[in-house]
Amino acid sequence: MSVSKSDLIKQLKLIYPNLLKKDLLKVFNIFLDEVKIALKNNERVELRGWGIFYQKTQKERNSRNPKTGERVYTPEKKNINFKMSKELFKKINEE
């Protein structure tokens, strides 16, 4: 099962019934935008008890197309990585 943005907003609406849905959506979008901006500026985003998002640069390289065997140049690119906290790890793995 996956969780969508609208599902999260519905859960927030249940927890905070006195807030309007549009206000919850606005706050959630601001949160996501700030995370995007921080990651774009190569800053790490730490959410205590949950984990850390950080940017990692993959070096440029010469790779190979597995289907044809042809050499292909792969330019440098940036990836977003996530490292979960010990707390989240324990919660996910407890049964």
N, CA, C and O atoms as CSV, one atom per row, in Angstrom:
chain,resi,resn,atom,element,x,y,z
A,1,MET,N,N,0.838,-1.186,0.000
A,1,MET,CA,C,0.000,0.000,0.000
A,1,MET,C,C,0.882,1.247,0.000
A,1,MET,O,O,1.853,1.336,0.751
A,2,SER,N,N,0.539,2.177,-0.826
A,2,SER,CA,C,1.274,3.436,-0.832
A,2,SER,C,C,0.414,4.534,-0.220
A,2,SER,O,O,-0.811,4.427,-0.164
A,3,VAL,N,N,1.065,5.568,0.226
A,3,VAL,CA,C,0.367,6.696,0.839
A,3,VAL,C,C,0.556,7.905,-0.065
A,3,VAL,O,O,1.681,8.257,-0.420
A,4,SER,N,N,-0.542,8.531,-0.430
A,4,SER,CA,C,-0.473,9.703,-1.298
A,4,SER,C,C,-0.570,10.984,-0.465
A,4,SER,O,O,-0.880,10.957,0.726
A,5,LYS,N,N,-0.299,12.075,-1.120
A,5,LYS,CA,C,-0.372,13.384,-0.465
A,5,LYS,C,C,-1.791,13.631,0.056
A,5,LYS,O,O,-1.967,14.139,1.164
A,6,SER,N,N,-2.795,13.274,-0.736
A,6,SER,CA,C,-4.185,13.490,-0.309
A,6,SER,C,C,-4.532,12.625,0.907
A,6,SER,O,O,-5.303,13.050,1.768
A,7,ASP,N,N,-3.961,11.401,0.982
A,7,ASP,CA,C,-4.180,10.558,2.160
A,7,ASP,C,C,-3.595,11.202,3.414
A,7,ASP,O,O,-4.212,11.176,4.479
A,8,LEU,N,N,-2.400,11.781,3.283
A,8,LEU,CA,C,-1.773,12.459,4.421
A,8,LEU,C,C,-2.599,13.662,4.872
A,8,LEU,O,O,-2.758,13.901,6.069
A,9,ILE,N,N,-3.122,14.414,3.907
A,9,ILE,CA,C,-3.960,15.574,4.246
A,9,ILE,C,C,-5.228,15.117,4.965
A,9,ILE,O,O,-5.662,15.762,5.919
A,10,LYS,N,N,-5.827,14.010,4.517
A,10,LYS,CA,C,-7.024,13.476,5.186
A,10,LYS,C,C,-6.718,13.078,6.628
A,10,LYS,O,O,-7.519,13.330,7.528
A,11,GLN,N,N,-5.552,12.452,6.846
A,11,GLN,CA,C,-5.159,12.070,8.203
A,11,GLN,C,C,-4.940,13.303,9.085
A,11,GLN,O,O,-5.340,13.326,10.249
A,12,LEU,N,N,-4.300,14.324,8.512
A,12,LEU,CA,C,-4.105,15.567,9.268
A,12,LEU,C,C,-5.441,16.215,9.607
A,12,LEU,O,O,-5.607,16.779,10.689
A,13,LYS,N,N,-6.396,16.133,8.679
A,13,LYS,CA,C,-7.734,16.711,8.908
A,13,LYS,C,C,-8.434,15.987,10.055
A,13,LYS,O,O,-9.157,16.611,10.832
A,14,LEU,N,N,-8.223,14.676,10.166
A,14,LEU,CA,C,-8.814,13.916,11.275
A,14,LEU,C,C,-8.178,14.308,12.610
A,14,LEU,O,O,-8.863,14.395,13.629
A,15,ILE,N,N,-6.870,14.543,12.594
A,15,ILE,CA,C,-6.161,14.909,13.822
A,15,ILE,C,C,-6.467,16.349,14.229
A,15,ILE,O,O,-6.607,16.649,15.415
A,16,TYR,N,N,-6.572,17.242,13.235
A,16,TYR,CA,C,-6.837,18.666,13.485
A,16,TYR,C,C,-8.133,19.081,12.787
A,16,TYR,O,O,-8.082,19.752,11.756
A,17,PRO,N,N,-9.291,18.696,13.325
A,17,PRO,CA,C,-10.567,18.990,12.650
A,17,PRO,C,C,-10.914,20.481,12.586
A,17,PRO,O,O,-11.727,20.892,11.758
A,18,ASN,N,N,-10.305,21.286,13.449
A,18,ASN,CA,C,-10.618,22.723,13.455
A,18,ASN,C,C,-9.883,23.486,12.354
A,18,ASN,O,O,-10.193,24.652,12.112
A,19,LEU,N,N,-8.913,22.855,11.678
A,19,LEU,CA,C,-8.195,23.512,10.587
A,19,LEU,C,C,-8.850,23.174,9.248
A,19,LEU,O,O,-9.342,22.065,9.040
A,20,LEU,N,N,-8.845,24.147,8.356
A,20,LEU,CA,C,-9.414,23.922,7.027
A,20,LEU,C,C,-8.480,23.061,6.188
A,20,LEU,O,O,-7.259,23.098,6.342
A,21,LYS,N,N,-9.090,22.283,5.295
A,21,LYS,CA,C,-8.302,21.391,4.436
A,21,LYS,C,C,-7.332,22.180,3.562
A,21,LYS,O,O,-6.199,21.751,3.343
A,22,LYS,N,N,-7.778,23.330,3.065
A,22,LYS,CA,C,-6.902,24.138,2.204
A,22,LYS,C,C,-5.706,24.683,2.974
A,22,LYS,O,O,-4.619,24.827,2.415
A,23,ASP,N,N,-5.903,24.991,4.266
A,23,ASP,CA,C,-4.790,25.459,5.093
A,23,ASP,C,C,-3.789,24.335,5.364
A,23,ASP,O,O,-2.579,24.557,5.330
A,24,LEU,N,N,-4.295,23.126,5.632
A,24,LEU,CA,C,-3.425,21.976,5.833
A,24,LEU,C,C,-2.619,21.686,4.573
A,24,LEU,O,O,-1.430,21.376,4.647
A,25,LEU,N,N,-3.264,21.787,3.427
A,25,LEU,CA,C,-2.597,21.557,2.155
A,25,LEU,C,C,-1.506,22.600,1.913
A,25,LEU,O,O,-0.422,22.280,1.425
A,26,LYS,N,N,-1.813,23.854,2.263
A,26,LYS,CA,C,-0.835,24.931,2.094
A,26,LYS,C,C,0.395,24.705,2.988
A,26,LYS,O,O,1.529,24.872,2.538
A,27,VAL,N,N,0.169,24.329,4.238
A,27,VAL,CA,C,1.276,24.068,5.171
A,27,VAL,C,C,2.109,22.887,4.679
A,27,VAL,O,O,3.338,22.926,4.723
A,28,PHE,N,N,1.438,21.844,4.212
A,28,PHE,CA,C,2.140,20.665,3.710
A,28,PHE,C,C,2.982,21.010,2.482
A,28,PHE,O,O,4.117,20.550,2.360
A,29,ASN,N,N,2.435,21.809,1.578
A,29,ASN,CA,C,3.179,22.230,0.387
A,29,ASN,C,C,4.381,23.101,0.752
A,29,ASN,O,O,5.444,22.978,0.143
A,30,ILE,N,N,4.218,23.978,1.740
A,30,ILE,CA,C,5.332,24.809,2.204
A,30,ILE,C,C,6.439,23.912,2.761
A,30,ILE,O,O,7.618,24.127,2.482
A,31,PHE,N,N,6.056,22.915,3.542
A,31,PHE,CA,C,7.028,21.973,4.098
A,31,PHE,C,C,7.805,21.278,2.985
A,31,PHE,O,O,9.034,21.228,3.023
A,32,LEU,N,N,7.094,20.743,1.997
A,32,LEU,CA,C,7.755,20.048,0.889
A,32,LEU,C,C,8.647,20.983,0.087
A,32,LEU,O,O,9.739,20.594,-0.328
A,33,ASP,N,N,8.192,22.216,-0.136
A,33,ASP,CA,C,9.004,23.187,-0.876
A,33,ASP,C,C,10.301,23.513,-0.133
A,33,ASP,O,O,11.358,23.629,-0.752
A,34,GLU,N,N,10.224,23.660,1.178
A,34,GLU,CA,C,11.420,23.948,1.969
A,34,GLU,C,C,12.408,22.787,1.931
A,34,GLU,O,O,13.620,22.999,1.885
A,35,VAL,N,N,11.891,21.562,1.950
A,35,VAL,CA,C,12.766,20.387,1.834
A,35,VAL,C,C,13.445,20.393,0.472
A,35,VAL,O,O,14.647,20.147,0.379
A,36,LYS,N,N,12.687,20.670,-0.588
A,36,LYS,CA,C,13.253,20.716,-1.949
A,36,LYS,C,C,14.337,21.785,-2.059
A,36,LYS,O,O,15.400,21.540,-2.628
A,37,ILE,N,N,14.069,22.957,-1.520
A,37,ILE,CA,C,15.033,24.065,-1.584
A,37,ILE,C,C,16.317,23.695,-0.844
A,37,ILE,O,O,17.417,23.927,-1.347
A,38,ALA,N,N,16.176,23.120,0.351
A,38,ALA,CA,C,17.351,22.734,1.133
A,38,ALA,C,C,18.178,21.689,0.380
A,38,ALA,O,O,19.404,21.788,0.329
A,39,LEU,N,N,17.517,20.698,-0.199
A,39,LEU,CA,C,18.246,19.658,-0.931
A,39,LEU,C,C,18.903,20.219,-2.184
A,39,LEU,O,O,20.001,19.803,-2.553
A,40,LYS,N,N,18.233,21.159,-2.835
A,40,LYS,CA,C,18.823,21.780,-4.024
A,40,LYS,C,C,20.070,22.569,-3.662
A,40,LYS,O,O,21.010,22.642,-4.454
A,41,ASN,N,N,20.089,23.161,-2.472
A,41,ASN,CA,C,21.250,23.925,-1.989
A,41,ASN,C,C,22.294,23.029,-1.329
A,41,ASN,O,O,23.199,23.512,-0.648
A,42,ASN,N,N,22.159,21.725,-1.536
A,42,ASN,CA,C,23.090,20.729,-1.017
A,42,ASN,C,C,23.153,20.724,0.512
A,42,ASN,O,O,24.203,20.441,1.089
A,43,GLU,N,N,22.052,21.031,1.156
A,43,GLU,CA,C,21.948,20.957,2.611
A,43,GLU,C,C,21.226,19.664,2.964
A,43,GLU,O,O,20.423,19.163,2.178
A,44,ARG,N,N,21.509,19.130,4.135
A,44,ARG,CA,C,20.791,17.937,4.541
A,44,ARG,C,C,19.560,18.317,5.353
A,44,ARG,O,O,19.550,19.335,6.045
A,45,VAL,N,N,18.543,17.504,5.264
A,45,VAL,CA,C,17.292,17.743,5.977
A,45,VAL,C,C,17.134,16.633,7.006
A,45,VAL,O,O,17.022,15.457,6.661
A,46,GLU,N,N,17.126,17.023,8.263
A,46,GLU,CA,C,17.034,16.049,9.351
A,46,GLU,C,C,15.688,16.170,10.039
A,46,GLU,O,O,15.325,17.234,10.540
A,47,LEU,N,N,14.953,15.069,10.056
A,47,LEU,CA,C,13.679,14.999,10.763
A,47,LEU,C,C,13.882,14.043,11.937
A,47,LEU,O,O,13.915,12.826,11.759
A,48,ARG,N,N,14.014,14.600,13.123
A,48,ARG,CA,C,14.340,13.816,14.321
A,48,ARG,C,C,13.336,12.675,14.504
A,48,ARG,O,O,12.124,12.859,14.386
A,49,GLY,N,N,13.871,11.511,14.790
A,49,GLY,CA,C,13.036,10.337,15.013
A,49,GLY,C,C,12.550,9.696,13.724
A,49,GLY,O,O,11.852,8.683,13.764
A,50,TRP,N,N,12.904,10.267,12.588
A,50,TRP,CA,C,12.429,9.745,11.307
A,50,TRP,C,C,13.577,9.440,10.369
A,50,TRP,O,O,13.686,8.322,9.867
A,51,GLY,N,N,14.450,10.434,10.123
A,51,GLY,CA,C,15.591,10.167,9.270
A,51,GLY,C,C,16.197,11.423,8.677
A,51,GLY,O,O,15.836,12.544,9.038
A,52,ILE,N,N,17.138,11.207,7.748
A,52,ILE,CA,C,17.873,12.307,7.116
A,52,ILE,C,C,17.802,12.160,5.600
A,52,ILE,O,O,18.043,11.080,5.061
A,53,PHE,N,N,17.471,13.247,4.923
A,53,PHE,CA,C,17.554,13.325,3.471
A,53,PHE,C,C,18.823,14.099,3.138
A,53,PHE,O,O,19.103,15.128,3.754
A,54,TYR,N,N,19.586,13.615,2.174
A,54,TYR,CA,C,20.778,14.336,1.757
A,54,TYR,C,C,21.036,14.100,0.280
A,54,TYR,O,O,20.573,13.120,-0.303
A,55,GLN,N,N,21.791,15.028,-0.316
A,55,GLN,CA,C,22.098,14.962,-1.737
A,55,GLN,C,C,23.463,14.321,-1.942
A,55,GLN,O,O,24.412,14.610,-1.214
A,56,LYS,N,N,23.549,13.462,-2.924
A,56,LYS,CA,C,24.813,12.813,-3.247
A,56,LYS,C,C,25.026,12.943,-4.753
A,56,LYS,O,O,24.103,12.740,-5.541
A,57,THR,N,N,26.254,13.284,-5.143
A,57,THR,CA,C,26.570,13.458,-6.556
A,57,THR,C,C,27.191,12.181,-7.104
A,57,THR,O,O,28.159,11.652,-6.560
A,58,GLN,N,N,26.606,11.704,-8.196
A,58,GLN,CA,C,27.155,10.532,-8.879
A,58,GLN,C,C,28.085,11.034,-9.974
A,58,GLN,O,O,27.679,11.832,-10.818
A,59,LYS,N,N,29.326,10.571,-9.966
A,59,LYS,CA,C,30.330,11.049,-10.911
A,59,LYS,C,C,29.971,10.665,-12.344
A,59,LYS,O,O,29.259,9.692,-12.594
A,60,GLU,N,N,30.491,11.466,-13.276
A,60,GLU,CA,C,30.311,11.108,-14.678
A,60,GLU,C,C,31.123,9.855,-14.963
A,60,GLU,O,O,32.147,9.604,-14.327
A,61,ARG,N,N,30.652,9.073,-15.927
A,61,ARG,CA,C,31.341,7.818,-16.209
A,61,ARG,C,C,30.987,7.311,-17.598
A,61,ARG,O,O,30.025,7.759,-18.220
A,62,ASN,N,N,31.772,6.387,-18.054
A,62,ASN,CA,C,31.466,5.683,-19.281
A,62,ASN,C,C,30.812,4.364,-18.888
A,62,ASN,O,O,31.406,3.553,-18.178
A,63,SER,N,N,29.592,4.158,-19.354
A,63,SER,CA,C,28.893,2.927,-19.033
A,63,SER,C,C,28.609,2.165,-20.321
A,63,SER,O,O,29.051,2.562,-21.399
A,64,ARG,N,N,27.874,1.079,-20.202
A,64,ARG,CA,C,27.639,0.230,-21.349
A,64,ARG,C,C,26.159,-0.101,-21.438
A,64,ARG,O,O,25.521,-0.402,-20.430
A,65,ASN,N,N,25.618,-0.047,-22.642
A,65,ASN,CA,C,24.244,-0.468,-22.883
A,65,ASN,C,C,24.236,-1.999,-22.849
A,65,ASN,O,O,24.859,-2.629,-23.703
A,66,PRO,N,N,23.546,-2.608,-21.887
A,66,PRO,CA,C,23.612,-4.060,-21.756
A,66,PRO,C,C,22.995,-4.808,-22.947
A,66,PRO,O,O,23.360,-5.951,-23.222
A,67,LYS,N,N,22.079,-4.167,-23.635
A,67,LYS,CA,C,21.412,-4.825,-24.759
A,67,LYS,C,C,22.316,-4.899,-25.989
A,67,LYS,O,O,22.391,-5.934,-26.651
A,68,THR,N,N,23.005,-3.790,-26.288
A,68,THR,CA,C,23.820,-3.735,-27.503
A,68,THR,C,C,25.315,-3.833,-27.226
A,68,THR,O,O,26.093,-4.123,-28.135
A,69,GLY,N,N,25.725,-3.597,-25.988
A,69,GLY,CA,C,27.140,-3.613,-25.660
A,69,GLY,C,C,27.850,-2.316,-26.022
A,69,GLY,O,O,29.060,-2.193,-25.831
A,70,GLU,N,N,27.106,-1.354,-26.539
A,70,GLU,CA,C,27.662,-0.062,-26.972
A,70,GLU,C,C,28.068,0.772,-25.757
A,70,GLU,O,O,27.372,0.777,-24.742
A,71,ARG,N,N,29.189,1.472,-25.866
A,71,ARG,CA,C,29.650,2.376,-24.806
A,71,ARG,C,C,28.790,3.629,-24.820
A,71,ARG,O,O,28.494,4.187,-25.877
A,72,VAL,N,N,28.387,4.069,-23.604
A,72,VAL,CA,C,27.530,5.246,-23.461
A,72,VAL,C,C,28.134,6.147,-22.393
A,72,VAL,O,O,28.536,5.673,-21.331
A,73,TYR,N,N,28.197,7.448,-22.673
A,73,TYR,CA,C,28.685,8.422,-21.701
A,73,TYR,C,C,27.523,8.798,-20.794
A,73,TYR,O,O,26.461,9.192,-21.275
A,74,THR,N,N,27.719,8.680,-19.484
A,74,THR,CA,C,26.709,9.074,-18.506
A,74,THR,C,C,27.228,10.301,-17.766
A,74,THR,O,O,28.236,10.214,-17.066
A,75,PRO,N,N,26.553,11.450,-17.910
A,75,PRO,CA,C,27.034,12.668,-17.246
A,75,PRO,C,C,26.830,12.612,-15.729
A,75,PRO,O,O,26.122,11.748,-15.212
A,76,GLU,N,N,27.466,13.550,-15.035
A,76,GLU,CA,C,27.321,13.667,-13.588
A,76,GLU,C,C,25.862,13.967,-13.263
A,76,GLU,O,O,25.210,14.742,-13.964
A,77,LYS,N,N,25.354,13.350,-12.197
A,77,LYS,CA,C,23.982,13.628,-11.778
A,77,LYS,C,C,23.882,13.579,-10.258
A,77,LYS,O,O,24.730,13.001,-9.578
A,78,LYS,N,N,22.832,14.197,-9.751
A,78,LYS,CA,C,22.628,14.270,-8.307
A,78,LYS,C,C,21.467,13.365,-7.915
A,78,LYS,O,O,20.446,13.302,-8.600
A,79,ASN,N,N,21.645,12.668,-6.800
A,79,ASN,CA,C,20.619,11.788,-6.265
A,79,ASN,C,C,20.258,12.227,-4.859
A,79,ASN,O,O,21.071,12.819,-4.149
A,80,ILE,N,N,19.034,11.929,-4.469
A,80,ILE,CA,C,18.595,12.185,-3.105
A,80,ILE,C,C,18.629,10.857,-2.367
A,80,ILE,O,O,18.053,9.873,-2.830
A,81,ASN,N,N,19.292,10.822,-1.237
A,81,ASN,CA,C,19.382,9.621,-0.422
A,81,ASN,C,C,18.644,9.848,0.890
A,81,ASN,O,O,18.482,10.982,1.340
A,82,PHE,N,N,18.204,8.761,1.488
A,82,PHE,CA,C,17.507,8.819,2.767
A,82,PHE,C,C,18.125,7.791,3.699
A,82,PHE,O,O,18.313,6.632,3.329
A,83,LYS,N,N,18.439,8.226,4.910
A,83,LYS,CA,C,18.930,7.310,5.936
A,83,LYS,C,C,17.967,7.390,7.107
A,83,LYS,O,O,17.808,8.443,7.724
A,84,MET,N,N,17.325,6.264,7.407
A,84,MET,CA,C,16.335,6.286,8.484
A,84,MET,C,C,17.002,6.295,9.852
A,84,MET,O,O,18.131,5.834,10.021
A,85,SER,N,N,16.274,6.830,10.814
A,85,SER,CA,C,16.785,6.881,12.186
A,85,SER,C,C,16.691,5.497,12.819
A,85,SER,O,O,15.959,4.628,12.344
A,86,LYS,N,N,17.437,5.311,13.886
A,86,LYS,CA,C,17.378,4.042,14.619
A,86,LYS,C,C,15.974,3.810,15.170
A,86,LYS,O,O,15.483,2.682,15.214
A,87,GLU,N,N,15.349,4.894,15.585
A,87,GLU,CA,C,13.994,4.824,16.129
A,87,GLU,C,C,13.013,4.274,15.098
A,87,GLU,O,O,12.225,3.379,15.404
A,88,LEU,N,N,13.060,4.811,13.867
A,88,LEU,CA,C,12.189,4.348,12.787
A,88,LEU,C,C,12.536,2.915,12.399
A,88,LEU,O,O,11.640,2.113,12.138
A,89,PHE,N,N,13.819,2.587,12.360
A,89,PHE,CA,C,14.270,1.246,12.029
A,89,PHE,C,C,13.661,0.231,13.003
A,89,PHE,O,O,13.149,-0.809,12.588
A,90,LYS,N,N,13.723,0.546,14.307
A,90,LYS,CA,C,13.164,-0.347,15.325
A,90,LYS,C,C,11.654,-0.502,15.163
A,90,LYS,O,O,11.116,-1.602,15.294
A,91,LYS,N,N,10.978,0.607,14.878
A,91,LYS,CA,C,9.517,0.571,14.737
A,91,LYS,C,C,9.099,-0.264,13.527
A,91,LYS,O,O,8.124,-1.012,13.594
A,92,ILE,N,N,9.832,-0.136,12.428
A,92,ILE,CA,C,9.505,-0.878,11.208
A,92,ILE,C,C,9.776,-2.368,11.398
A,92,ILE,O,O,9.024,-3.201,10.892
A,93,ASN,N,N,10.831,-2.711,12.116
A,93,ASN,CA,C,11.239,-4.104,12.239
A,93,ASN,C,C,10.685,-4.836,13.439
A,93,ASN,O,O,10.933,-6.032,13.587
A,94,GLU,N,N,9.941,-4.162,14.302
A,94,GLU,CA,C,9.335,-4.875,15.428
A,94,GLU,C,C,8.083,-5.601,14.940
A,94,GLU,O,O,7.373,-5.119,14.057
A,95,GLU,N,N,7.830,-6.746,15.519
A,95,GLU,CA,C,6.644,-7.515,15.093
A,95,GLU,C,C,5.789,-7.883,16.259
A,95,GLU,O,O,4.755,-8.527,16.088
